Amino acid sequence: MNRAFVVKPKNETDIRFLANLFDKLGVSSTLINQEELEDFGLSVLMKEADKSKKINRDIIFKKLKL
C-alpha cells in the first residue's frame, strides 16, 4: 500500500506506547527526528509546486537579496 500516517506523540511515554502498539499489530514504523520531519514536509511542498512556470535567475536573486 502506498499510504502512511504521520503521528506526532506528545512525550516519550506515548512514543513507547505507539511503538509497542505498531509492533503488536505487525505494522512497520520508523521514528524520525524533527529535521527529518521538516525535510519530509519540504519534499511534499516541492512535489505540489507548479513546475510549469519558469522564472528569471535575476528575479530569484533579487528575492533572496543576494
Phi and psi restraints in degrees (value plus and minus 20) as a CYANA .aco file:
   2 ASN   PHI    -120.4   -80.4
   2 ASN   PSI      14.6    54.6
   3 ARG   PHI    -150.5  -110.5
   3 ARG   PSI     134.8   174.8
   4 ALA   PHI    -170.9  -130.9
   4 ALA   PSI     142.0   182.0
   5 PHE   PHI    -126.0   -86.0
   5 PHE   PSI     127.9   167.9
   6 VAL   PHI    -135.4   -95.4
   6 VAL   PSI      99.6   139.6
   7 VAL   PHI    -140.6  -100.6
   7 VAL   PSI     111.7   151.7
   8 LYS   PHI    -135.5   -95.5
   8 LYS   PSI      73.8   113.8
   9 PRO   PHI     -84.5   -44.5
   9 PRO   PSI     134.2   174.2
  10 LYS   PHI     -99.9   -59.9
  10 LYS   PSI     -49.9    -9.9
  11 ASN   PHI    -174.9  -134.9
  11 ASN   PSI     157.4   197.4
  12 GLU   PHI     -83.0   -43.0
  12 GLU   PSI     -54.3   -14.3
  13 THR   PHI     -82.1   -42.1
  13 THR   PSI     -64.3   -24.3
  14 ASP   PHI     -85.3   -45.3
  14 ASP   PSI     -56.6   -16.6
  15 ILE   PHI     -81.7   -41.7
  15 ILE   PSI     -68.5   -28.5
  16 ARG   PHI     -82.3   -42.3
  16 ARG   PSI     -63.2   -23.2
  17 PHE   PHI     -79.2   -39.2
  17 PHE   PSI     -69.1   -29.1
  18 LEU   PHI     -85.7   -45.7
  18 LEU   PSI     -60.3   -20.3
  19 ALA   PHI     -81.0   -41.0
  19 ALA   PSI     -63.0   -23.0
  20 ASN   PHI     -86.2   -46.2
  20 ASN   PSI     -61.3   -21.3
  21 LEU   PHI     -82.7   -42.7
  21 LEU   PSI     -68.0   -28.0
  22 PHE   PHI     -80.8   -40.8
  22 PHE   PSI     -60.2   -20.2
  23 ASP   PHI     -82.1   -42.1
  23 ASP   PSI     -66.2   -26.2
  24 LYS   PHI     -85.1   -45.1
  24 LYS   PSI     -52.6   -12.6
  25 LEU   PHI    -101.6   -61.6
  25 LEU   PSI     -29.1    10.9
  26 GLY   PHI      55.0    95.0
  26 GLY   PSI       4.4    44.4
  27 VAL   PHI    -117.4   -77.4
  27 VAL   PSI     107.3   147.3
  28 SER   PHI     -92.2   -52.2
  28 SER   PSI     123.1   163.1
  29 SER   PHI    -167.7  -127.7
  29 SER   PSI     135.8   175.8
  30 THR   PHI    -157.3  -117.3
  30 THR   PSI     111.0   151.0
  31 LEU   PHI    -109.0   -69.0
  31 LEU   PSI     105.6   145.6
  32 ILE   PHI    -139.2   -99.2
  32 ILE   PSI     137.2   177.2
  33 ASN   PHI    -110.1   -70.1
  33 ASN   PSI     158.0   198.0
  34 GLN   PHI     -80.8   -40.8
  34 GLN   PSI     -61.3   -21.3
  35 GLU   PHI     -83.5   -43.5
  35 GLU   PSI     -61.8   -21.8
  36 GLU   PHI     -86.2   -46.2
  36 GLU   PSI     -55.7   -15.7
  37 LEU   PHI     -84.5   -44.5
  37 LEU   PSI     -62.3   -22.3
  38 GLU   PHI     -85.3   -45.3
  38 GLU   PSI     -60.1   -20.1
  39 ASP   PHI     -81.0   -41.0
  39 ASP   PSI     -61.3   -21.3
  40 PHE   PHI     -81.9   -41.9
  40 PHE   PSI     -66.1   -26.1
  41 GLY   PHI     -80.9   -40.9
  41 GLY   PSI     -61.0   -21.0
  42 LEU   PHI     -84.1   -44.1
  42 LEU   PSI     -59.8   -19.8
  43 SER   PHI     -85.4   -45.4
  43 SER   PSI     -55.7   -15.7
  44 VAL   PHI     -83.9   -43.9
  44 VAL   PSI     -65.9   -25.9
  45 LEU   PHI     -82.3   -42.3
  45 LEU   PSI     -58.9   -18.9
  46 MET   PHI     -85.7   -45.7
  46 MET   PSI     -57.7   -17.7
  47 LYS   PHI     -88.0   -48.0
  47 LYS   PSI     -51.8   -11.8
  48 GLU   PHI    -105.2   -65.2
  48 GLU   PSI     -29.6    10.4
  49 ALA   PHI     -87.1   -47.1
  49 ALA   PSI     129.6   169.6
  50 ASP   PHI     -97.7   -57.7
  50 ASP   PSI      89.6   129.6
  51 LYS   PHI    -118.0   -78.0
  51 LYS   PSI     -13.2    26.8
  52 SER   PHI    -102.1   -62.1
  52 SER   PSI     -40.5    -0.5
  53 LYS   PHI    -114.5   -74.5
  53 LYS   PSI     122.1   162.1
  54 LYS   PHI    -129.4   -89.4
  54 LYS   PSI     119.3   159.3
  55 ILE   PHI    -141.0  -101.0
  55 ILE   PSI     118.8   158.8
  56 ASN   PHI     -84.2   -44.2
  56 ASN   PSI     119.4   159.4
  57 ARG   PHI     -76.1   -36.1
  57 ARG   PSI     -59.6   -19.6
  58 ASP   PHI     -81.2   -41.2
  58 ASP   PSI     -57.3   -17.3
  59 ILE   PHI     -85.3   -45.3
  59 ILE   PSI     -62.0   -22.0
  60 ILE   PHI     -82.1   -42.1
  60 ILE   PSI     -67.5   -27.5
  61 PHE   PHI     -86.1   -46.1
  61 PHE   PSI     -52.5   -12.5
  62 LYS   PHI     -85.3   -45.3
  62 LYS   PSI     -63.1   -23.1
  63 LYS   PHI     -83.3   -43.3
  63 LYS   PSI     -58.7   -18.7
  64 LEU   PHI     -99.2   -59.2
  64 LEU   PSI     -30.8     9.2
  65 LYS   PHI      38.9    78.9
  65 LYS   PSI      26.3    66.3
